Amino acid sequence: MFSAGAVSKIAIVTNPGNDRVLRSRAEALLREDGESPDRLEWELRRRYPRARVYEGIRDAFQQRWYVYREGRWVNDGESP
């Protein structure tokens, strides 16, 4: 399981932001086995082959992981 030290929560930021299925899947996987962004990326790639996960901002209370379905930023209306 993820050892966060002082960080008590990991927030998932997904792109595209309107992909509710991606967000739900990423959050579920994080709850199941949120040991690292690499592990989350590996799990997501079973369904989203181009998925990328990056560690982002971290402070004493929260860390953000950025999940890109297409491996890069896309606008909500943009087709893959």
C-alpha positions in Angstrom: 0.0 0.0 0.0 1.1 3.6 -0.6 3.2 4.9 2.2 2.4 8.6 2.3 4.2 9.7 5.4 2.7 13.1 6.4 0.5 13.1 3.3 -3.0 11.9 4.4 -4.8 12.0 1.0 -4.2 11.5 -2.7 -6.4 13.5 -5.0 -6.8 12.3 -8.6 -7.0 14.9 -11.3 -8.1 13.3 -14.6 -7.9 14.4 -18.2 -10.2 14.7 -20.0 -12.1 16.1 -17.1 -15.5 15.0 -18.4 -14.6 11.3 -18.6 -16.4 10.1 -15.5 -15.6 6.4 -16.2 -11.9 7.2 -16.2 -12.2 9.1 -12.9 -14.2 6.3 -11.2 -11.8 3.6 -12.4 -8.7 5.6 -11.3 -10.2 6.3 -7.9 -11.3 2.7 -7.4 -7.8 1.4 -8.3 -6.2 4.0 -6.0 -8.4 2.6 -3.1 -7.5 -1.0 -4.0 -3.8 -0.6 -4.5 -2.6 3.0 -4.4 1.1 2.2 -3.8 2.5 4.4 -6.6 1.7 6.4 -9.7 3.5 3.8 -11.7 1.3 1.0 -10.4 -1.8 3.0 -11.0 -0.7 3.7 -14.6 0.0 0.0 -15.2 -3.4 -0.9 -14.0 -5.2 1.8 -16.0 -3.3 0.7 -19.2 -5.3 -2.5 -19.2 -8.3 -0.4 -20.3 -6.6 2.8 -21.5 -3.4 1.8 -23.4 -2.1 5.3 -23.6 -2.8 6.3 -20.0 -0.1 8.2 -18.1 0.0 9.0 -14.4 2.2 11.7 -12.9 2.9 12.8 -9.3 2.0 16.4 -8.9 1.8 18.9 -6.1 2.4 17.6 -2.6 2.0 19.3 0.7 1.5 18.2 4.3 -2.1 17.3 3.7 -2.6 16.2 0.2 -0.8 14.9 -2.9 -2.2 15.1 -6.5 -1.7 12.5 -9.1 -2.5 13.6 -12.7 -4.1 10.9 -14.9 -4.0 11.5 -18.6 -6.2 9.0 -20.6 -4.5 9.8 -23.9 -1.0 10.2 -22.4 -1.2 13.9 -22.8 -3.5 16.8 -22.2 -6.6 16.8 -24.4 -9.6 19.2 -24.3 -12.9 17.7 -23.2 -14.4 17.7 -26.7 -11.2 16.5 -28.5 -11.3 13.1 -30.0 -8.3 10.8 -29.2 
